[in-house]
Amino acid sequence: MKQKIIRAVSILILIISTIAICFSAMVLRLQMSFEKETQQPVTAETTEAYVEQTTEVSEQKLVVTYPDSQKITVKKSEITVSGVYKGSNAVTVNGENAELLENGEFSYNMTLNFGENKLSVSDGEETYNYVIIYKLEIIKAVDPAADIKADAGKQIPITALALKDSSVQAVINGVTIELSPDTSSSEQFINYSAFFTVPSASSKPKNLGKIVFNAKNGGHDDSVTGGSITVNPYNIADIVIQQGQGAVIPPQITGNDVVNVLSPEADHGRGQAHMCIVTSNYGETMPDNKIDDKSDPRYTPEPKGTIDYITDEFKYEKDEYYILLSGMKIKKTDVRAFNGYIMPTNTISAYKSYTSGGYTNAILTMNWKVPFLSEMKQQSYYRGYAGRNFNVSSFTASYIDFNFKYTNAASGSFDFSSSSVVSHAEWIGIGDKGTTTLRVYFKNAGKFYGYKAYYSNDNRLVIQFKERPNTASPLVVIDPGHGGNDCGAIAVNGTYEAHLNLRIAAMVKSNLESSGYRVHILRTGDNSISLDDRQAMGRKLGGDIFVSIHNNSSPSSSLSGTEVYYYRAHSKALASSIHARLAGAWREIYADNPQMSNKAVADDGGVRYYPFRVTRIEECPAVLVEGGYLSNPTECEYVCNSDVQQRLAKAISDGIINYFNNL
């Protein structure tokens, strides 16, 4: 019994001692914690990236703007680390000094290894740590990339721009399709393509889901999700187009010499169809054989009043289109759709022609306002920038074809003897596949300055060919890009592209006016002009040329140099003339910097086809100029310099003057 009491007392003493020790340790720990919080830190602080960056810039000396999250995945071998620093220390990236500008902005180009890369940005007081995962980019682009609608049974081209020697597949609605490579290409990235046949649809639209593109190359894999495909349920009216040449049936003419054109809302005894009439001044059309929204210079903006049959519709990104029986597609916003009546076959005839006010006019009379296409002939194209097919080495066309749909009879001739541009015209293939072509020949191959087409108040189609400009005082329309609530690119030093564009454009205007040129500039202040309005003004102002002035930007800070873009083949000469002078100016600016001087001209020459809205103008040669790269710290510093702006403006002006001197 005595031993049990002794054992219990010993256990009690042990418990009390343990509690005392723990209490003392807790008090000591609290005291140390309080002392630590009241002391100033003596070592650099390591901070979790991005989360801490949500504090205001004024509370931080070091702010990293890219990477914008602690862990990112990229498909390129180099990234540009950037940010702002308000202290006096050096900013280092993985121990190496970053380039620090006077305004506090810094940047650093980091080369990545495949897989996981560690990144540390520090000013000696604050440190931000990141993980950059570099994944091999096997698939560069896919098509369709946006959601589309298609009719049952339609064949949709499926395309991926992927690394050569890859295995590429597309998965659609649970079906796997092997894409075949373009073996004729020697590029690093080549096209892989196949066709997908849209399955039958029910009475309601059926969504097949997203297209998933998968690729493998040398142990690496890549996956990109494209757009979804929705199957349309529409029934197409059975419209028979009369083939072969028919009899000329002149339309009725009123006492005021107005053509009494046939109406699609009157019954012509041929049945009904879903139809549309163009309500905008220019309803831009595109080919219907591909499910995308790529503009094509062989397809013509239809003038207001044009009538066509609707066979289908689809959506691409945010825009909705009608597919037309003529083989074109058009935005729904450019037309009014209605249930109408199938029209009789059309007759077209020459009414009169004359040259006046800088234009040669060909006026035609028709039974109804049929759609038509215009295309430059004896003009070759090649695939160039961004894989687009309509780059030209030079403008060589010797005639232009106007192909009128639903037309099987034509008559009459034109007298172009007073024109400096067109020589004569003839009817070609009357009634061939239900169409008739008016072929208009140029007096000199490769000499053409634009045209416009519209329906006049007497319901006749007027085609106006621009005469050779008066080179002593031509009219130049200048478009300073962006403006107002659209600042354009933001330079690495924070300058807005819109402001730079306006300054350079104003200098170009002054230079040209001092040489006797007439100049119309679309904006003189920081105001907003929509792309639609810029394009419309380019068409309506009657300029001899249209020049849109911009400056460039890229995710890569290493890109530099100048580029000029065109859409119509007859705009190539203007683009080349301006680009040559700009490239020369940059080489002079970089005379002491061979590395930058060598990049003044891109590998492809820098004169490129691309369907920018403001280059899609038929009325005159139209180009878009990219003066320099605002994302390149070195080039940005030059472009923001007023003396360099004067040199760039002079180069653009000299290029324009040289163009007119060589007409």
C-alpha positions as CSV (number, residue, x, y, z in Angstrom):
1,M,0.0,0.0,0.0
2,K,2.8,2.4,0.9
3,Q,4.5,1.7,-2.4
4,K,1.3,2.6,-4.3
5,I,1.1,6.0,-2.5
6,I,4.8,6.8,-3.3
7,R,4.2,5.9,-7.0
8,A,1.1,8.2,-7.2
9,V,2.9,11.1,-5.6
10,S,5.8,10.7,-8.0
11,I,3.5,10.7,-11.0
12,L,1.8,13.9,-9.6
13,I,5.1,15.7,-9.2
14,L,6.1,14.7,-12.7
15,I,2.8,16.1,-14.2
16,I,3.2,19.4,-12.3
17,S,6.8,19.8,-13.5
18,T,5.8,19.1,-17.1
19,I,3.1,21.7,-16.9
20,A,5.5,24.3,-15.5
21,I,8.0,23.7,-18.2
22,C,5.4,24.0,-21.0
23,F,4.1,27.2,-19.5
24,S,7.6,28.7,-19.3
25,A,8.2,27.7,-22.9
26,M,5.0,29.3,-24.0
27,V,5.8,32.6,-22.2
28,L,9.2,32.6,-23.8
29,R,7.8,32.0,-27.3
30,L,5.3,34.9,-26.9
31,Q,8.1,37.2,-25.7
32,M,10.3,36.3,-28.7
33,S,7.4,36.8,-31.1
34,F,6.7,40.3,-29.7
35,E,10.3,41.2,-30.0
36,K,10.5,40.0,-33.6
37,E,7.5,42.0,-34.6
38,T,8.9,45.2,-33.2
39,Q,12.3,44.8,-34.8
40,Q,13.2,46.0,-38.4
41,P,14.0,43.2,-40.9
42,V,17.6,42.7,-41.6
43,T,17.4,40.3,-44.6
44,A,15.7,40.5,-48.0
45,E,12.0,39.7,-47.9
46,T,10.7,36.8,-50.1
47,T,7.1,37.5,-51.2
48,E,4.6,35.2,-52.8
49,A,4.1,36.6,-56.4
50,Y,1.1,38.4,-57.7
51,V,-1.0,38.2,-54.5
52,E,1.1,40.8,-52.8
53,Q,1.1,42.9,-56.0
54,T,-2.5,43.8,-55.5
55,T,-1.4,46.6,-53.2
56,E,-1.2,50.1,-54.7
57,V,2.0,51.0,-56.6
58,S,2.7,53.8,-54.2
59,E,3.2,51.3,-51.4
60,Q,5.7,49.2,-53.3
61,K,9.0,50.0,-54.8
62,L,9.0,46.9,-57.0
63,V,6.0,45.8,-59.2
64,V,6.2,43.0,-61.7
65,T,3.7,43.3,-64.5
66,Y,4.7,40.2,-66.4
67,P,4.5,37.3,-65.5
68,D,1.1,38.2,-64.2
69,S,0.7,35.0,-62.1
70,Q,3.0,32.9,-59.9
71,K,2.9,29.9,-62.3
72,I,2.3,30.2,-66.1
73,T,2.6,28.0,-69.1
74,V,4.0,29.3,-72.4
75,K,4.7,27.9,-75.8
76,K,7.6,30.1,-76.8
77,S,11.3,29.8,-75.9
78,E,11.6,33.4,-74.7
79,I,9.6,35.7,-72.5
80,T,10.0,39.4,-71.6
81,V,9.9,40.0,-67.8
82,S,8.7,43.5,-67.2
83,G,7.6,45.8,-64.4
84,V,8.1,49.2,-62.6
85,Y,10.7,50.0,-60.0
86,K,10.6,53.2,-57.8
87,G,13.8,52.6,-55.8
88,S,17.5,53.3,-56.4
89,N,18.8,49.7,-56.4
90,A,19.4,47.5,-59.4
91,V,16.6,45.2,-60.4
92,T,17.8,41.6,-61.1
93,V,16.2,38.7,-62.8
94,N,17.7,35.4,-61.8
95,G,20.7,37.4,-60.6
96,E,21.3,39.4,-63.8
97,N,20.5,43.1,-64.1
98,A,17.4,44.0,-66.0
99,E,17.3,47.0,-68.4
100,L,15.9,50.0,-66.4
101,L,14.5,53.0,-68.2
102,E,14.4,56.6,-66.8
103,N,10.7,56.4,-66.0
104,G,11.3,53.3,-63.8
105,E,10.1,50.7,-66.2
106,F,12.3,47.6,-66.6
107,S,12.4,44.6,-68.9
108,Y,14.5,41.5,-69.3
109,N,14.4,38.9,-72.1
110,M,14.6,35.4,-70.5
111,T,15.4,32.3,-72.6
112,L,13.5,29.2,-71.4
113,N,14.4,25.5,-71.3
114,F,11.7,22.9,-71.9
115,G,9.7,22.1,-68.8
116,E,9.9,24.0,-65.6
117,N,11.9,27.2,-65.3
118,K,12.5,29.1,-62.0
119,L,12.3,32.9,-62.1
120,S,13.3,35.3,-59.4
121,V,12.9,39.1,-59.6
122,S,14.5,41.2,-56.9
123,D,15.7,44.7,-56.0
124,G,17.6,43.5,-52.9
125,E,14.7,44.3,-50.6
126,E,11.8,42.5,-52.2
127,T,11.9,39.3,-54.1
128,Y,9.2,37.7,-56.3
129,N,9.4,34.0,-57.3
130,Y,7.8,32.5,-60.3
131,V,7.6,29.2,-62.2
132,I,7.5,29.3,-66.0
133,I,6.6,26.1,-67.8
134,Y,7.8,26.1,-71.4
135,K,5.8,23.6,-73.4
136,L,6.7,22.9,-77.0
137,E,4.3,24.7,-79.4
138,I,3.4,22.0,-81.9
139,I,0.1,23.6,-83.0
140,K,0.4,27.3,-83.9
141,A,-3.1,27.9,-85.2
142,V,-6.3,26.1,-86.0
143,D,-9.3,26.6,-88.2
144,P,-12.2,26.8,-87.5
145,A,-11.1,28.6,-84.3
146,A,-14.5,30.1,-83.6
147,D,-18.0,28.7,-83.3
148,I,-19.7,28.1,-86.6
149,K,-23.0,26.9,-88.0
150,A,-23.2,24.7,-91.1
151,D,-25.8,22.9,-93.1
152,A,-26.2,19.1,-93.0
153,G,-24.0,17.3,-95.5
154,K,-21.7,20.3,-96.0
155,Q,-18.0,19.5,-96.0
156,I,-16.0,21.7,-93.6
157,P,-12.3,22.1,-94.0
158,I,-10.4,21.4,-90.8
159,T,-6.9,22.9,-90.7
160,A,-4.1,23.1,-88.2
161,L,-0.8,25.0,-88.7
162,A,1.5,22.6,-86.9
163,L,5.2,21.7,-86.6
164,K,6.5,19.7,-89.5
165,D,6.8,15.9,-89.0
166,S,4.0,15.9,-86.5
167,S,1.0,13.6,-86.1
168,V,-2.2,15.7,-86.0
169,Q,-5.8,14.7,-85.3
170,A,-9.1,16.5,-84.8
171,V,-11.8,15.1,-82.6
172,I,-15.4,16.3,-83.5
173,N,-18.5,14.9,-81.9
174,G,-16.6,11.8,-80.8
175,V,-15.2,11.2,-84.2
176,T,-11.3,11.3,-84.7
177,I,-10.1,12.6,-88.0
178,E,-6.4,12.3,-89.2
179,L,-5.1,15.5,-90.7
180,S,-2.8,15.2,-93.7
181,P,0.3,17.4,-94.0
182,D,1.1,19.7,-96.8
183,T,4.3,18.0,-97.9
184,S,5.1,20.6,-100.5
185,S,5.9,23.2,-97.9
186,S,9.5,23.8,-96.7
187,E,8.4,26.0,-93.7
188,Q,8.9,25.0,-90.1
189,F,5.2,25.0,-89.5
190,I,3.0,23.5,-92.2
191,N,-0.7,23.1,-92.8
192,Y,-2.4,19.8,-91.8
193,S,-5.9,19.5,-93.2
194,A,-8.9,17.2,-93.7
195,F,-12.6,17.6,-94.4
196,F,-15.4,16.9,-92.0
197,T,-18.8,16.1,-93.4
198,V,-21.6,17.6,-91.3
199,P,-24.0,14.9,-90.2
200,S,-27.8,15.1,-90.7
201,A,-29.8,17.4,-88.5
202,S,-33.1,17.2,-86.8
203,S,-35.9,19.8,-86.9
204,K,-33.9,21.9,-84.4
205,P,-30.2,23.0,-84.5
206,K,-27.8,20.4,-83.2
207,N,-24.6,21.4,-81.5
208,L,-21.7,18.9,-82.1
209,G,-19.5,20.5,-79.4
210,K,-16.0,21.9,-79.7
211,I,-13.3,20.7,-82.1
212,V,-10.2,19.4,-80.2
213,F,-6.9,19.4,-82.1
214,N,-4.3,17.0,-80.8
215,A,-0.7,16.7,-82.0
216,K,2.5,14.7,-81.2
217,N,6.0,15.4,-82.2
218,G,9.2,13.7,-80.9
219,G,7.8,12.8,-77.5
220,H,6.0,16.1,-77.0
221,D,2.3,16.6,-77.3
222,D,0.0,19.6,-77.7
223,S,-3.7,20.2,-77.7
224,V,-5.8,23.2,-78.9
225,T,-9.5,23.6,-78.7
226,G,-11.2,25.2,-81.7
227,G,-14.7,26.3,-82.3
228,S,-17.9,24.3,-82.0
229,I,-20.1,23.2,-84.9
230,T,-23.9,23.6,-84.9
231,V,-25.9,21.9,-87.6
232,N,-28.6,24.0,-89.2
233,P,-32.0,22.5,-89.8
234,Y,-32.9,24.7,-92.8
235,N,-34.6,23.6,-95.9
236,I,-33.3,25.2,-99.2
237,A,-35.8,26.3,-101.8
238,D,-35.5,24.5,-105.1
239,I,-34.4,27.3,-107.4
240,V,-33.6,26.4,-111.1
241,I,-31.1,28.7,-112.7
242,Q,-31.6,29.0,-116.5
243,Q,-28.5,27.8,-118.4
244,G,-27.2,29.1,-121.8
245,Q,-27.8,32.3,-123.7
246,G,-31.4,33.5,-123.8
247,A,-33.3,36.3,-125.6
248,V,-32.8,39.9,-124.6
249,I,-35.9,41.1,-122.7
250,P,-35.5,44.8,-122.1
251,P,-37.1,46.2,-118.9
252,Q,-39.9,48.7,-118.8
253,I,-38.8,52.4,-118.8
254,T,-41.0,55.1,-117.3
255,G,-41.6,58.5,-118.9
256,N,-38.8,59.9,-116.6
257,D,-36.3,57.4,-118.0
258,V,-36.3,55.4,-114.8
259,V,-36.0,51.6,-115.1
260,N,-39.0,49.8,-113.7
261,V,-37.0,47.0,-112.2
262,L,-38.7,43.7,-111.2
263,S,-39.6,43.3,-107.5
264,P,-38.8,40.2,-105.5
265,E,-42.0,40.9,-103.5
266,A,-44.2,40.4,-106.6
267,D,-45.2,36.9,-107.7
268,H,-43.5,35.9,-111.0
269,G,-45.1,32.5,-111.1
270,R,-41.9,30.6,-110.2
271,G,-42.5,29.9,-106.5
272,Q,-41.2,31.4,-103.3
273,A,-37.7,31.6,-101.7
274,H,-36.0,33.0,-98.7
275,M,-34.3,36.2,-100.0
276,C,-32.4,39.3,-99.0
277,I,-31.7,42.8,-100.2
278,V,-28.6,44.8,-99.4
279,T,-29.4,47.7,-97.2
280,S,-25.9,49.1,-96.5
281,N,-24.1,51.2,-99.1
282,Y,-21.5,48.4,-99.5
283,G,-22.3,44.8,-98.4
284,E,-19.0,43.1,-98.2
285,T,-19.1,39.5,-99.5
286,M,-16.8,36.5,-99.0
287,P,-16.6,33.0,-100.5
288,D,-19.1,30.5,-99.1
289,N,-16.8,27.5,-99.6
290,K,-15.0,27.9,-96.3
291,I,-16.4,28.3,-92.9
292,D,-14.6,31.4,-91.8
293,D,-14.7,35.1,-92.3
294,K,-11.6,35.6,-94.4
295,S,-12.0,38.4,-96.9
296,D,-11.1,37.6,-100.5
297,P,-10.1,40.4,-103.1
298,R,-11.9,38.4,-105.8
299,Y,-15.2,39.0,-104.0
300,T,-17.0,42.3,-104.4
301,P,-18.9,44.5,-102.0
302,E,-22.5,44.5,-103.3
303,P,-24.1,47.9,-103.7
304,K,-27.2,48.9,-101.9
305,G,-30.3,47.4,-103.5
306,T,-28.7,44.1,-104.7
307,I,-31.0,41.1,-104.4
308,D,-30.0,37.5,-103.8
309,Y,-31.4,34.1,-102.5
310,I,-30.6,32.8,-99.0
311,T,-29.6,29.1,-98.9
312,D,-28.1,28.9,-95.4
313,E,-26.8,30.9,-92.5
314,F,-24.0,30.5,-90.0
315,K,-22.2,32.3,-87.1
316,Y,-18.5,33.0,-86.9
317,E,-17.4,34.4,-83.6
318,K,-19.8,37.3,-82.9
319,D,-20.9,37.8,-86.5
320,E,-23.8,36.1,-88.3
321,Y,-23.9,35.6,-92.0
322,Y,-26.2,34.5,-94.8
323,I,-25.0,32.0,-97.4
324,L,-26.3,33.1,-100.8
325,L,-27.1,31.1,-103.9
326,S,-24.7,33.2,-105.9
327,G,-21.8,31.5,-104.1
328,M,-21.1,34.4,-101.6
329,K,-21.8,35.1,-98.0
330,I,-22.8,38.4,-96.4
331,K,-23.3,39.7,-92.9
332,K,-26.8,39.7,-91.7
333,T,-26.4,43.3,-90.6
334,D,-25.8,44.4,-94.2
335,V,-29.1,43.0,-95.6
336,R,-32.8,42.7,-94.9
337,A,-34.1,39.1,-95.2
338,F,-37.7,38.3,-96.3
339,N,-39.8,35.6,-97.9
340,G,-40.0,36.7,-101.6
341,Y,-40.6,35.3,-105.0
342,I,-38.1,33.6,-107.4
343,M,-37.1,36.1,-110.0
344,P,-37.0,35.6,-113.8
345,T,-33.6,35.3,-115.5
346,N,-32.0,38.8,-115.9
347,T,-31.1,40.7,-119.1
348,I,-28.3,43.3,-118.9
349,S,-27.5,45.9,-121.5
350,A,-25.1,48.9,-122.1
351,Y,-26.9,52.2,-121.6
352,K,-24.2,54.8,-122.1
353,S,-20.6,55.7,-121.2
354,Y,-18.6,58.9,-120.8
355,T,-15.5,60.4,-119.1
356,S,-15.9,63.3,-116.8
357,G,-14.7,64.6,-113.4
358,G,-11.8,62.2,-113.1
359,Y,-13.9,59.1,-113.8
360,T,-14.9,57.0,-116.8
361,N,-18.5,55.9,-116.4
362,A,-20.1,52.7,-117.7
363,I,-23.9,52.7,-117.1
364,L,-25.9,49.5,-117.4
365,T,-29.6,48.7,-117.5
366,M,-31.0,45.5,-115.9
367,N,-34.3,43.8,-115.3
368,W,-33.4,43.5,-111.6
369,K,-30.5,44.2,-109.3
370,V,-28.6,41.0,-109.5
371,P,-25.4,40.3,-107.5
372,F,-22.0,40.4,-109.3
373,L,-18.3,39.8,-108.7
374,S,-15.4,41.7,-110.1
375,E,-12.0,40.1,-110.5
376,M,-8.6,41.3,-111.9
377,K,-7.5,38.9,-114.6
378,Q,-4.0,38.0,-115.7
379,Q,-2.9,38.7,-112.2
380,S,-1.0,36.1,-110.2
381,Y,-1.0,35.6,-106.4
382,Y,1.1,33.7,-103.9
383,R,0.8,32.6,-100.3
384,G,2.7,34.9,-98.0
385,Y,2.3,36.6,-94.6
386,A,0.0,34.8,-92.1
387,G,-0.6,32.0,-94.7
388,R,-2.8,34.3,-96.9
389,N,-3.1,33.6,-100.6
390,F,-3.3,37.0,-102.2
391,N,0.2,38.5,-102.0
392,V,1.4,39.9,-105.3
393,S,4.9,40.4,-106.6
394,S,3.6,43.3,-108.8
395,F,0.3,44.4,-110.3
396,T,0.1,42.9,-113.8
397,A,-3.6,42.6,-114.6
398,S,-4.7,43.6,-118.1
399,Y,-8.5,43.6,-117.7
400,I,-11.2,43.3,-115.0
401,D,-14.2,40.9,-115.3
402,F,-17.6,41.8,-113.9
403,N,-19.5,38.5,-113.5
404,F,-23.3,39.1,-113.2
405,K,-25.3,36.3,-111.6
406,Y,-28.7,34.9,-112.8
407,T,-28.2,36.6,-116.2
408,N,-28.5,34.9,-119.5
409,A,-28.8,37.8,-122.0
410,A,-26.7,40.9,-122.7
411,S,-26.5,43.5,-125.4
412,G,-24.9,46.9,-126.3
413,S,-21.4,48.3,-126.3
414,F,-19.4,51.1,-124.6
415,D,-17.2,53.9,-126.0
416,F,-14.2,54.4,-123.8
417,S,-12.2,56.4,-126.3
418,S,-11.9,59.4,-123.9
419,S,-10.5,57.3,-121.0
420,S,-6.9,57.2,-120.0
421,V,-7.4,53.9,-118.2
422,V,-9.8,51.6,-120.0
423,S,-9.8,50.9,-123.7
424,H,-12.9,48.7,-124.6
425,A,-15.2,46.1,-123.2
426,E,-16.9,43.0,-124.5
427,W,-19.5,40.5,-123.3
428,I,-18.1,37.1,-122.4
429,G,-19.8,33.7,-121.7
430,I,-23.4,35.0,-122.0
431,G,-25.6,32.6,-120.0
432,D,-22.6,30.3,-119.0
433,K,-23.8,28.5,-115.8
434,G,-26.5,31.2,-115.5
435,T,-24.0,34.1,-115.5
436,T,-22.8,36.8,-117.9
437,T,-19.4,38.6,-117.8
438,L,-18.6,42.1,-118.9
439,R,-14.8,42.2,-119.6
440,V,-13.3,45.7,-119.4
441,Y,-9.7,46.0,-120.8
442,F,-7.1,48.4,-119.5
443,K,-5.2,50.6,-122.0
444,N,-1.9,49.6,-120.3
445,A,-1.5,46.3,-118.3
446,G,-0.8,47.0,-114.7
447,K,-2.2,50.6,-114.8
448,F,-5.4,50.8,-112.8
449,Y,-6.4,53.2,-110.1
450,G,-9.7,51.8,-108.7
451,Y,-13.4,51.7,-109.3
452,K,-16.7,52.1,-107.5
453,A,-20.2,50.7,-108.3
454,Y,-23.6,51.9,-107.2
455,Y,-27.2,52.0,-108.3
456,S,-28.3,55.5,-109.4
457,N,-31.7,57.1,-108.7
458,D,-33.0,55.8,-112.1
459,N,-32.2,52.2,-111.0
460,R,-29.3,51.7,-113.3
461,L,-25.9,50.3,-112.3
462,V,-23.1,52.8,-112.5
463,I,-19.5,51.5,-112.7
464,Q,-17.0,54.4,-112.4
465,F,-13.3,53.8,-113.3
466,K,-10.9,56.2,-111.7
467,E,-8.9,58.1,-114.3
468,R,-5.1,58.6,-114.0
469,P,-4.7,61.1,-111.1
470,N,-3.4,64.6,-111.7
471,T,0.1,64.1,-110.4
472,A,0.6,67.8,-109.9
473,S,-2.1,68.1,-107.2
474,P,-3.5,64.7,-106.3
475,L,-5.9,64.2,-103.4
476,V,-4.4,62.1,-100.5
477,V,-6.6,60.8,-97.7
478,I,-4.7,60.2,-94.5
479,D,-6.1,58.1,-91.6
480,P,-4.3,58.5,-88.3
481,G,-5.0,55.1,-86.7
482,H,-7.0,54.7,-83.5
483,G,-7.9,57.7,-81.3
484,G,-10.4,58.6,-78.6
485,N,-11.4,55.6,-76.5
486,D,-9.2,53.4,-78.7
487,C,-5.6,54.2,-77.7
488,G,-4.1,51.5,-79.9
489,A,-1.0,49.9,-78.6
490,I,0.6,51.1,-75.4
491,A,4.3,51.6,-75.7
492,V,6.8,50.2,-73.2
493,N,7.2,53.8,-71.9
494,G,3.4,54.2,-71.5
495,T,2.9,56.4,-74.6
496,Y,-0.4,55.8,-76.6
497,E,0.0,54.7,-80.2
498,A,-3.0,56.9,-81.2
499,H,-1.1,60.0,-80.1
500,L,2.0,59.0,-82.1
501,N,0.0,58.2,-85.2
502,L,-1.7,61.6,-85.1
503,R,1.6,63.5,-84.8
504,I,3.3,61.6,-87.7
505,A,0.1,61.9,-89.8
506,A,0.0,65.7,-89.2
507,M,3.6,66.0,-90.3
508,V,2.9,63.9,-93.5
509,K,0.0,66.2,-94.3
510,S,2.2,69.3,-93.9
511,N,5.0,67.8,-96.1
512,L,2.5,66.9,-98.9
513,E,0.7,70.2,-98.9
514,S,4.1,72.0,-99.2
515,S,4.6,69.9,-102.4
516,G,1.2,71.1,-103.8
517,Y,-0.8,68.0,-102.9
518,R,-4.3,68.2,-101.6
519,V,-4.8,66.3,-98.3
520,H,-7.8,65.2,-96.3
521,I,-7.0,63.9,-92.8
522,L,-9.7,61.9,-91.0
523,R,-8.9,63.3,-87.5
524,T,-6.9,66.2,-86.2
525,G,-7.7,65.6,-82.5
526,D,-7.9,62.6,-80.1
527,N,-11.4,61.6,-81.2
528,S,-12.9,58.2,-81.9
529,I,-13.7,57.0,-85.5
530,S,-15.1,53.5,-86.0
531,L,-13.5,51.2,-88.6
532,D,-16.7,51.2,-90.5
533,D,-16.6,55.0,-90.7
534,R,-13.0,55.1,-91.7
535,Q,-13.6,52.7,-94.5
536,A,-16.7,54.5,-95.6
537,M,-14.9,57.9,-95.7
538,G,-12.1,56.3,-97.7
539,R,-14.6,55.3,-100.3
540,K,-16.7,58.5,-100.4
541,L,-14.0,61.2,-100.3
542,G,-12.7,60.5,-103.8
543,G,-9.1,60.4,-102.8
544,D,-6.4,59.3,-105.3
545,I,-4.9,57.2,-102.5
546,F,-5.7,56.2,-98.9
547,V,-3.0,55.9,-96.3
548,S,-3.7,54.7,-92.7
549,I,-0.8,55.5,-90.4
550,H,0.0,53.2,-87.4
551,N,2.8,51.9,-85.2
552,N,3.3,48.3,-84.3
553,S,3.5,46.2,-81.1
554,S,4.3,42.6,-80.3
555,P,4.4,40.3,-77.3
556,S,8.1,39.9,-78.1
557,S,10.2,42.9,-77.3
558,S,12.8,41.8,-79.9
559,L,10.7,42.5,-83.0
560,S,11.5,45.8,-84.8
561,G,11.3,47.4,-88.2
562,T,8.6,48.7,-90.5
563,E,5.8,47.0,-92.6
564,V,3.2,48.2,-95.1
565,Y,0.0,46.3,-95.9
566,Y,-2.3,46.2,-98.9
567,Y,-5.4,44.3,-100.0
568,R,-6.2,45.0,-103.6
569,A,-3.4,44.1,-106.1
570,H,-3.4,47.6,-107.5
571,S,-2.4,48.9,-104.1
572,K,0.9,47.0,-104.1
573,A,2.9,49.7,-105.9
574,L,1.9,52.4,-103.3
575,A,2.8,50.0,-100.4
576,S,6.2,49.2,-101.9
577,S,7.0,52.8,-102.5
578,I,6.3,53.9,-98.9
579,H,8.0,50.9,-97.4
580,A,11.2,51.4,-99.4
581,R,11.5,55.0,-98.0
582,L,10.7,53.9,-94.4
583,A,13.2,51.1,-94.5
584,G,15.8,53.5,-95.7
585,A,15.0,55.9,-92.9
586,W,15.4,53.2,-90.2
587,R,18.7,52.1,-91.6
588,E,20.0,55.6,-91.4
589,I,18.6,56.0,-87.8
590,Y,20.4,52.7,-86.8
591,A,23.6,53.6,-88.7
592,D,25.6,53.0,-85.5
593,N,23.6,49.9,-84.5
594,P,24.1,47.1,-87.1
595,Q,22.0,44.6,-85.2
596,M,18.9,46.9,-85.3
597,S,19.7,48.1,-88.8
598,N,19.6,44.6,-90.1
599,K,16.0,44.2,-88.7
600,A,14.6,47.3,-90.4
601,V,13.1,45.0,-93.1
602,A,11.4,41.7,-92.2
603,D,12.5,38.4,-93.7
604,D,9.5,38.4,-96.1
605,G,10.3,41.9,-97.3
606,G,7.8,43.7,-95.1
607,V,5.3,44.6,-97.9
608,R,2.3,42.3,-97.1
609,Y,-1.2,41.4,-98.2
610,Y,-3.6,41.5,-95.3
611,P,-7.3,42.3,-95.2
612,F,-7.3,45.2,-92.7
613,R,-10.7,47.0,-92.8
614,V,-9.1,50.2,-94.0
615,T,-7.3,48.5,-96.8
616,R,-10.4,46.8,-98.1
617,I,-11.3,49.7,-100.4
618,E,-11.8,49.3,-104.2
619,E,-12.1,53.0,-105.1
620,C,-8.3,53.8,-104.9
621,P,-5.0,52.3,-103.8
622,A,-5.2,51.9,-100.0
623,V,-2.5,50.8,-97.6
624,L,-1.8,50.6,-93.9
625,V,1.6,51.7,-92.6
626,E,3.3,50.3,-89.5
627,G,6.1,52.8,-88.7
628,G,7.9,51.0,-86.0
629,Y,7.6,48.7,-82.9
630,L,6.5,50.4,-79.7
631,S,7.1,47.1,-77.8
632,N,10.8,47.2,-78.6
633,P,12.4,49.5,-75.9
634,T,15.1,50.7,-78.3
635,E,12.8,51.4,-81.2
636,C,10.1,52.9,-78.9
637,E,12.6,55.5,-77.7
638,Y,13.2,56.6,-81.3
639,V,9.6,56.6,-82.4
640,C,8.7,58.8,-79.4
641,N,11.4,61.3,-80.4
642,S,10.1,64.3,-82.3
643,D,13.1,64.4,-84.7
644,V,12.7,60.8,-85.6
645,Q,8.9,61.3,-86.1
646,Q,9.9,64.0,-88.6
647,R,12.2,61.6,-90.4
648,L,9.5,58.9,-90.5
649,A,6.9,61.4,-91.8
650,K,9.3,62.5,-94.5
651,A,9.9,58.9,-95.5
652,I,6.1,58.3,-95.8
653,S,5.7,61.6,-97.7
654,D,8.6,60.8,-100.1
655,G,7.1,57.3,-100.7
656,I,3.8,58.9,-101.7
657,I,5.4,61.5,-103.9
658,N,7.5,58.8,-105.6
659,Y,4.4,56.7,-106.2
660,F,2.7,59.5,-108.1
661,N,5.9,60.4,-110.0
662,N,6.0,56.9,-111.4
663,L,2.3,56.5,-112.5
